[in-house]
Every structure is written in structure tokens, then in C-alpha cells.
């Protein structure tokens, strides 16, 4: 552990080729996935920009690094510019100097200036990232025992994925996830990169073909263990009972699994199937979020929030100025004659003031408001505030697909 005073520490981005190689060497030391995993993820990303690779040097030597993976994430019809944080590592010889926290602080400022709205990461060391400002947002997966084999019917054909089917499954993905909160917007270039990335190789993809058309696809984790995740399962309504046939076929690829896990929104066909088969809830404490720019986020959400207020029978007839405070930031939502204006400053006194912590606000954005979802110790909103929050943040059939892991 190196902690001598007076050493020259520099945090920056845009590494040279030599510095990037040093970063890959550090990642190779710190993670069992190996150097090639991290190198391929960047080199096979057609949108990669060196601005997103941050590192710290100590006396001129690369000593730690953190990568930003830009993602476009839906909240209803809105799309938020999100900085996903990954590849966090420090050379063992330089640990204890707070280098990764310095990088995370610099990245936060960079993301704010680069017009990112939110940031999130996947981590098990929650306290480490809490100190840097990210907040854990728990989720729930469901687990069932693998179902027995089923005979394939004449109505469907189950086949392995091949690149020639990419256009069909990307179209299917867009139809299934239109306006679905938490899903990643996958452009044509993103899809072409995705199927070459190391994370794609860590799963098996099967397709359900019906009348010469792909009606569903699923991706199961390529892992020989007792617990296996269903990373993604997408379908068209016309797939019908073929959804269960495809699920069974995917499970048969993992004969040693004792539990199949999936994070399923309530509107997914497999959600009811899992519960019919005594699914057990499994808490997932992995995803951590940070609000970067409150006003920018809500400005992008303006049309979505206006539509939600107009759909609410109580709120549609109201006129009010709402002050929404999250941490040290406050924005104002002026709703009159079924039009919503969002601003950072006002000249009149608000009709309603709502104060919440960052963890609660991001939870409401992603999953919807429920009174029981308040952060422990947070002030309890009165009945009028509760109705406003329920109208602004209705329950979302939200899902983040593990295929998009970074």
C-alpha cells in the first residue's frame, strides 16, 4: 500500500495508446475476466471516445482507472443521457490513496458538463460508492426450479441465433420496449456492436420462429452453476404459448441449474408463469444511481410528465405550482390548463412543496411512487402530496436487461 506524501497525482481522461495498454494491464490484474474482455469491449465499440476513459497517474505511472459507458435509457417516452460506470480498478501497488474516488469525483463533474442526466453502476461494494454519491436502488428477481422438457410443436420452431436474424430481433426489441422505462435504446450500430461484445458471448440466444417470422427470443446466462439468470426475454403477442416453449428450451441448455432467475416486469408473460410455479423473490442489491442534473432531467421529462398529469382524473382539473426539492436542488413544476412548464426559478410562492432524497426520487422515476417505497427517515408526505407523486410517477413496468451490462 502506497501512501507517501508529496507524490504527484493527476486525474485525467483521453489516454494515449501506451496509457490505455497500462489500463488494460491493471484490469487484467484486478479481474478474472482478463485483459481481452475489457479490451474487446472498448475496441469493438464503434462509438467509443477517449473522453470516457478516466485514469489517475502517480508520479507519471498509470495507477487507477474508471470507464464511462454512455447509454440512452427510456423513462416512458423520454430518453435520458446516462453515464454507466464500470471497469473500476486500481493497481494493487497504489491502493489506499483514494485514487478511484478522485476519478469518480472528476467524472461526475465531467458528466454534468457533458450534459449527462443520470449515472448508474453495478456494484457489490455499496459503502464505497455511497461515499462517492451513488445510491443503491434495490430490485427483485424471481427464481423457479427449471421446468421439465417439452416436446416442440409443429406451430413453432426453436433455433439458435445467427447474425442474419439481427434485423428481426432488433425490430422485435423495439416493439416490445417502446416507452418501457429503464430499457436501453439500442441503435443499429449499438446492436451490431452488442453481438460482438464479450458480454454477449457470456449468454446463449434462442429464437422462436413462427410461420417464417421471429416471434420471440431469449438469452440465458452461459454459466454452469446452480443459479442461472435469464438475461433477456422478448416476444411479440403473436408468440402466444410459444413463449413458454422457448423458455423451456432455454432452461434445457443449463441441465445443472437448480434455479432459473429473471427480473420480470408485471406485464411480461413469464411473470404470471413464474408465480404459477411458486416463484421465490430474490432481492438484488446491485444497481446504484446518481442524479447529475435535476433540471435537465425533468426538462426532458416535461412532455411525459404532462401527459401523465392529464391522464390523472384528479390532477387534470387542477392548477398548481409545485416546488420539488431533491438534496440542495429545487425545480418548479407549473401545471395550468393541462400544460406543464418546468423551471429553475419562479416569481411567486409555490402552492405545494415536496422534499425528497435522491434515492427516493430515482426510485420513483424508474419504478413509480408507492408510499411504502419512501427512504427510511424521510418525511411522510401528506395526502395531497401523495396524490401528486402518484400522478407524476405511476407504476412502471420497468426492466434493465442484463445483456446491456458493461
C-alpha positions in Angstrom: 0.0 0.0 0.0 1.5 3.4 -1.1 0.6 6.4 0.9 3.6 8.7 0.9 3.0 12.4 1.0 4.3 14.7 -1.7 3.6 12.4 -4.7 2.3 13.8 -7.9 -1.2 12.6 -8.6 -3.0 13.6 -11.8 -6.6 12.6 -12.7 -7.5 13.0 -16.4 -9.0 11.3 -19.5 -8.1 10.8 -23.1 -5.3 8.2 -22.5 -2.6 7.6 -25.1 -2.3 4.1 -26.6 0.5 3.4 -24.1 -1.6 4.6 -21.2 -4.6 2.6 -22.4 -2.5 -0.5 -22.5 -1.4 0.2 -18.9 -5.1 0.5 -18.0 -5.9 -2.9 -19.6 -2.9 -4.4 -17.6 -4.4 -3.1 -14.4 -7.8 -4.6 -15.3 -6.1 -7.9 -16.0 -4.6 -7.9 -12.6 -7.8 -7.0 -10.8 -10.5 -9.1 -12.6 -10.6 -12.8 -13.5 -12.3 -11.9 -16.8 -8.9 -11.0 -18.1 -7.5 -8.2 -20.3 -9.1 -9.3 -23.5 -12.6 -8.9 -22.0 -12.1 -5.2 -21.3 -10.0 -4.5 -24.4 -12.6 -6.0 -26.7 -15.4 -4.1 -25.0 -13.8 -0.8 -26.0 -12.2 -1.7 -29.3 -15.4 -3.3 -30.6 -17.5 -0.2 -29.6 -17.9 1.9 -32.8 -19.0 4.9 -30.7 -16.1 4.7 -28.2 -14.5 8.1 -27.4 -11.3 8.5 -25.3 -13.1 11.2 -23.3 -14.9 8.5 -21.5 -11.8 6.7 -20.2 -10.6 8.3 -17.0 -7.4 7.4 -15.1 -5.1 8.5 -12.3 -1.3 8.7 -12.6 1.1 8.7 -9.6 4.4 10.2 -10.5 3.6 9.7 -14.2 2.6 6.0 -13.8 -1.0 4.9 -14.6 -2.3 3.7 -11.2 -6.1 3.5 -11.4 -9.0 3.8 -13.9 -12.7 4.1 -14.3 -14.7 3.9 -17.6 -17.9 5.7 -18.6 -20.2 3.8 -20.9 -22.8 6.2 -22.4 -26.3 4.8 -22.6 -29.7 6.2 -23.6 -32.3 5.0 -21.1 -36.0 5.4 -21.5 -38.4 6.8 -18.9 -41.7 6.4 -20.6 -41.5 8.3 -23.9 -38.5 10.3 -22.8 -34.8 9.3 -23.2 -32.2 10.3 -20.6 -28.5 10.6 -21.3 -27.0 8.2 -18.8 -23.4 7.6 -17.8 -22.9 3.9 -16.8 -19.8 3.5 -14.7 -17.6 0.3 -15.0 -14.1 -1.1 -15.2 -13.2 0.4 -11.8 -9.7 -0.7 -10.8 -6.6 0.3 -9.0 -3.1 -1.1 -9.3 -2.5 -3.0 -6.0 0.7 -1.1 -5.5 -1.2 2.2 -5.3 -4.3 1.2 -3.3 -5.2 3.2 -0.2 -4.5 6.6 -1.9 -8.2 7.3 -2.8 -7.4 7.3 -6.5 -10.7 5.8 -7.7 -12.7 8.2 -5.6 -10.8 11.1 -7.1 -11.6 9.7 -10.6 -15.3 9.3 -9.7 -15.4 12.9 -8.5 -13.8 14.2 -11.7 -16.1 12.0 -13.8 -19.2 13.4 -12.0 -18.1 16.9 -12.9 -17.3 15.9 -16.5 -20.7 14.2 -16.9 -22.5 17.3 -15.7 -20.6 19.5 -18.1 -21.2 16.9 -21.0 -25.0 17.1 -20.5 -25.5 13.7 -18.9 -28.7 13.5 -16.8 -28.1 10.4 -14.6 -25.3 7.9 -13.8 -25.5 4.4 -12.6 -23.3 1.4 -11.9 -23.4 -2.2 -10.9 -21.6 -3.0 -7.6 -21.5 -5.2 -4.5 -19.3 -2.7 -2.5 -22.1 -0.3 -1.7 -20.4 1.7 1.0 -17.5 2.6 -1.3 -19.8 4.1 -3.9 -22.2 5.7 -1.4 -19.2 7.8 -0.3 -18.9 9.0 -3.9 -22.6 9.9 -4.2 -24.2 6.9 -5.8 -27.3 5.5 -4.1 -28.4 1.8 -4.0 -31.8 1.1 -5.7 -32.8 -2.4 -4.7 -34.6 -4.6 -7.2 -36.3 -8.0 -7.1 -35.6 -11.1 -9.2 -37.8 -14.2 -9.2 -36.5 -17.7 -9.1 -38.1 -21.0 -10.0 -37.0 -24.6 -10.4 -36.1 -25.4 -14.0 -39.2 -26.8 -15.8 -39.2 -30.3 -17.3 -38.6 -30.7 -21.1 -41.4 -30.1 -23.5 -41.9 -31.5 -27.0 -41.6 -28.9 -29.7 -44.9 -28.4 -31.5 -45.4 -28.1 -35.2 -46.6 -24.5 -34.7 -43.1 -23.3 -33.7 -39.5 -23.8 -34.5 -36.8 -23.0 -31.9 -33.5 -22.2 -33.5 -30.1 -20.7 -32.3 -29.4 -17.1 -33.0 -27.4 -16.2 -36.1 -26.3 -12.7 -37.2 -28.6 -12.9 -40.2 -31.5 -12.6 -37.8 -30.2 -9.4 -36.2 -32.6 -7.0 -38.0 -35.6 -9.1 -37.0 -34.7 -9.3 -33.3 -33.7 -5.7 -33.1 -37.2 -4.8 -34.5 -38.8 -7.1 -32.0 -36.8 -5.5 -29.2 -38.0 -2.0 -30.2 -41.7 -3.1 -30.4 -41.6 -4.8 -27.0 -39.7 -1.9 -25.3 -41.4 1.1 -26.8 -41.9 3.5 -23.9 -40.6 0.9 -21.4 -38.9 2.7 -18.6 -35.3 1.5 -17.8 -34.8 -0.2 -21.1 -31.8 0.9 -23.2 -32.3 2.5 -26.6 -30.4 0.3 -29.0 -29.5 1.9 -32.3 -28.5 -0.1 -35.3 -24.8 0.5 -34.6 -25.3 -0.5 -30.9 -26.9 -3.8 -31.9 -24.0 -4.5 -34.4 -21.5 -3.8 -31.6 -23.5 -5.7 -29.0 -23.4 -9.1 -30.6 -19.5 -8.8 -30.8 -19.0 -7.7 -27.2 -17.8 -10.1 -24.5 -21.0 -9.9 -22.5 -23.0 -11.3 -25.5 -20.7 -14.2 -25.6 -21.5 -15.0 -22.0 -25.0 -16.0 -22.9 -26.9 -18.3 -25.3 -29.6 -16.9 -27.5 -32.5 -18.9 -28.9 -35.2 -17.7 -31.3 -38.8 -18.7 -31.6 -39.8 -18.9 -35.3 -43.5 -18.9 -36.2 -44.6 -19.0 -39.9 -41.1 -18.0 -41.1 -41.1 -15.0 -38.7 -39.2 -14.5 -35.5 -41.8 -14.0 -32.8 -39.7 -14.2 -29.7 -36.1 -14.6 -28.5 -34.5 -15.2 -25.1 -30.9 -15.1 -23.8 -29.8 -17.2 -20.9 -26.6 -16.8 -18.9 -23.8 -19.2 -20.1 -23.0 -20.4 -16.6 -22.6 -24.0 -15.3 -23.9 -23.3 -11.7 -27.0 -23.9 -9.6 -28.3 -20.4 -10.2 -28.6 -19.1 -13.7 -30.1 -15.8 -14.9 -32.4 -15.3 -17.9 -30.7 -12.2 -19.2 -33.4 -11.1 -21.7 -36.7 -12.5 -23.0 -38.6 -10.5 -25.7 -41.6 -11.5 -27.6 -44.5 -10.4 -29.9 -48.1 -11.0 -28.8 -48.4 -13.5 -31.7 -45.9 -15.7 -30.0 -48.7 -17.0 -27.7 -47.9 -20.2 -25.8 -44.7 -20.4 -27.8 -43.2 -18.1 -25.0 -43.4 -21.0 -22.6 -41.9 -23.4 -25.1 -39.0 -21.0 -25.7 -38.4 -20.6 -22.0 -38.3 -24.4 -21.5 -35.9 -24.8 -24.4 -33.6 -22.2 -22.9 -33.7 -23.9 -19.5 -32.7 -27.2 -21.1 -29.4 -25.5 -22.1 -28.5 -25.4 -18.4 -29.1 -29.0 -17.1 -27.1 -28.4 -13.9 -29.1 -25.4 -12.8 -31.4 -25.7 -9.8 -32.9 -22.2 -10.1 -33.7 -20.0 -13.0 -33.8 -16.3 -12.1 -35.3 -13.4 -14.0 -36.2 -9.8 -13.4 -39.6 -9.6 -15.0 -42.0 -6.6 -15.2 -45.6 -7.3 -14.2 -46.8 -7.2 -17.9 -44.4 -9.9 -19.0 -46.0 -13.3 -20.0 -43.4 -15.1 -17.9 -44.3 -13.0 -14.8 -47.6 -14.9 -14.3 -45.9 -18.2 -15.4 -43.2 -17.8 -12.7 -45.8 -17.1 -10.0 -47.9 -20.1 -11.1 -44.8 -22.2 -10.4 -44.2 -20.9 -6.9 -41.6 -18.3 -7.8 -39.4 -17.1 -4.9 -38.5 -13.4 -4.7 -34.7 -12.8 -4.6 -33.5 -9.3 -3.5 -30.9 -7.9 -5.9 -28.7 -5.3 -4.4 -26.6 -4.4 -7.3 -27.6 -1.1 -9.1 -26.6 2.3 -7.7 -27.7 5.6 -9.2 -26.7 9.3 -9.0 -28.7 12.3 -10.1 -26.4 14.6 -12.1 -28.7 17.4 -13.3 -32.1 17.7 -11.8 -33.5 20.4 -14.0 -32.1 18.9 -17.2 -33.7 15.5 -16.3 -37.1 17.0 -15.7 -36.9 19.3 -18.7 -36.5 16.1 -20.9 -39.4 14.5 -18.9 -41.7 17.5 -19.4 -43.9 16.0 -22.2 -44.1 12.6 -20.4 -45.0 14.2 -17.1 -47.6 16.5 -18.7 -49.2 13.5 -20.3 -49.3 11.6 -17.0 -50.9 14.6 -15.2 -53.5 14.9 -18.0 -54.4 11.2 -17.7 -55.0 11.5 -13.9 -58.7 12.2 -13.2 -57.9 14.3 -10.1 -54.8 16.2 -11.4 -56.2 17.0 -14.9 -58.6 19.5 -13.3 -56.1 21.2 -11.0 -53.9 24.2 -11.4 -50.9 24.4 -9.1 -47.3 25.4 -8.8 -45.2 22.6 -7.3 -41.7 23.0 -5.8 -39.8 19.8 -5.9 -36.6 19.7 -3.8 -34.1 16.9 -4.0 -31.0 17.5 -1.9 -29.7 21.0 -2.5 -31.5 21.4 -5.8 -35.1 22.7 -6.4 -37.1 22.8 -9.5 -40.7 24.1 -10.1 -43.5 22.4 -12.0 -46.2 24.8 -13.0 -49.3 23.0 -14.2 -52.1 25.0 -15.6 -54.8 24.3 -18.2 -53.3 20.9 -18.7 -50.0 22.3 -19.7 -46.8 21.8 -17.7 -43.9 24.2 -17.5 -40.7 23.2 -15.7 -38.3 25.9 -14.5 -35.4 26.6 -12.1 -36.7 29.9 -10.8 -40.2 31.4 -10.0 -41.5 34.8 -9.1 -44.4 33.5 -6.9 -44.8 31.3 -3.9 -45.5 27.6 -4.7 -48.8 26.0 -3.8 -47.2 22.7 -2.8 -43.6 22.0 -1.7 -42.3 18.4 -1.9 -39.0 17.4 -0.5 -37.3 14.0 -1.1 -33.9 12.4 -1.1 -32.1 11.4 -4.2 -32.6 7.6 -3.7 -36.4 8.1 -3.4 -36.6 10.3 -6.5 -34.7 8.0 -8.7 -36.8 5.0 -7.4 -39.9 6.9 -8.4 -38.6 7.7 -11.8 -37.7 4.1 -12.6 -40.4 2.1 -10.8 -43.1 4.6 -9.8 -44.2 6.1 -6.5 -45.5 3.9 -3.7 -45.9 5.3 -0.2 -44.1 2.3 1.3 -41.1 3.0 -1.0 -40.0 6.1 0.9 -36.5 6.2 2.2 -36.4 5.3 5.9 -36.4 8.5 7.9 -37.7 10.6 5.1 -40.6 12.9 5.9 -44.0 11.4 5.2 -45.9 13.4 2.5 -49.5 14.4 3.3 -52.4 13.1 1.3 -52.3 15.9 -1.3 -48.6 15.4 -1.9 -49.1 11.6 -2.2 -51.7 12.1 -5.0 -49.3 14.4 -6.9 -46.5 11.9 -6.6 -48.7 9.1 -7.7 -49.8 11.1 -10.8 -46.3 12.2 -11.7 -44.7 8.8 -11.1 -47.2 6.0 -11.8 -46.1 2.4 -11.5 -43.7 1.5 -14.3 -43.2 -1.9 -16.0 -39.5 -1.2 -15.9 -36.6 -3.5 -16.7 -32.9 -3.3 -17.3 -31.7 -6.2 -19.4 -28.5 -7.9 -18.2 -27.5 -8.1 -21.9 -26.6 -4.4 -21.6 -24.2 -5.0 -18.7 -20.9 -3.1 -19.0 
